[in-house]
Amino acid sequence: MLQKFYAAEAAYIAAGGMGKASFDEIAECLDPEVVMHQAPGLPYGGTWRGPRGIEEFMAAMSEAWRSLEFFEQRFVVDGDAVVVLNRGRLQARATGRVLDTSVMQMITVKDGLIAEMVPFYWDTAAVADTLRSQ
């Protein structure tokens, strides 16, 4: 299910987000009470609740990023808790700049669906710098 989610997320962002891509495949992976906590220093930081909130988050991500490529994903599973280490490359939509980085996510799964996501970026300042227009 998480691999399906990541593939759908990358496709959604590459297509340009809300109004340009279907959110259906992402929504199929989400618990109705899903919550995502993003670092407050990011342009899309904050807490996003429910599938509608995640769709709004994905829209904000799509405005920021043109593409997400994952080179490596490691999954560590302990019951309903999953830790995912994502190494990849993000390309900013506005600047075209590229960031090679790592993001670790703590994910809670409930009944086979994502119930909570808490991402930890290796370098939030590098994310902001990559997105910032000069």
N, C-alpha and C positions, 0 to 999 in steps of 0.2 A: 504494500500500500504506500509506503514512503517513497519508493522508487517511482511509482505512478505519480505521486504528488510532485516530486522534484521535476520530473519530465513535463508535467502539465504546467508547472510554474514557469519553467524556462520557455515553453512554447507561448504561454500567455504574454510574457514580457516581450519576447521577440516580435509578437504580432502587434504590440503597441498598447495592450491593456484594455480597459473598459471601453466598450463600444466598438472595439476592433477585434476582439477575441472572445470566445466563449469561456465562461467561468465554470461551466458544468463539470468538467473533469476534476478540477480542484475541489469543487463543492462536494463531490462524491467521497472525498477523503476526510471530510470534516465532521466532527461531532456537532450537533446543533448548539451546544454551549461552548464551543471552542473559544479559547483566549490566546492571543499572542502578545508578548511583551517585548517591544523593541527598545534598544538603548535610546534614552532621551536626547542624546547629542546628534542623532542622525536626522536627516531631513524627513524621514518617515517614522521617526521615533514616537513612542507612546504605547498605549494599550489598545488593542483592537479586539472587539468582542463579536462572537457569532459569525456565521458565514458571510453576512452582509459586511461586517467589519473587516473580515479578511479580504473580501472583494475590494473594499476601499483601500486597504493596505496594498494589495496587488496593483491597484490603479496608481497609487503613489510610487511604488517600486517601478512600474512601467514608465512613469514620467521621468524617473531618475536614470534608469538603466536601459540600454538598448539590447543587451544580451547578458546571459549568465551561462557560463560553461563550467561543468564540474569535471575535474581531472581525476579526482579521488574522492570517494565517500566511504567512510568506515562507520559501521553500525555496531553499537554495543547495546545489547538488550538485557534487561533485568526485570522480568515480569511486565508491568505496564509502562515501565520507564525505558526510554531509548535515548542514547546519546549518539549524535551523528557528527562526525568531523568531515566537513566539506572543504576541500581545497579546490580552488577554481579561479576563473578569470571573469571579471565583470567589465563591461564597456559602458561608459556614460553616454546617455542619449544626447545631451546638449553639447558636451565638449569633445566626445569621441575618444577621450583618454581611457586607458585600460589599467585595471588594477588586478594584480595577482595577489590573492589573499586566502586566508582561512577563516571559516566561521564554524564554531561549534554550536550545536543546538541540543538543548535538553527538551525532549518531547514526552508528553504523557499520552498514552493511547488508551482509549476506552471503547470496548466492544469493537475493536478493529479499526477505529477512526481516531484522527488526531483531536485530542481534547485540549492540549496546551502546548505552546511552543515558546521557548525562551532562548533566543540566539545570543551568542557572545562573539563579537567580531574581534579579530586579532588586533586591528588598528582602526578605530573609528575616525581618528584624525585623517588617516589616509583615504578613507571612504569619502569624507567631507571634501578633502582637497581634490580628489578625482572628479567629484561632481561640481565643484565650484568653477564658475566662469571667470576667466582672468580679466 
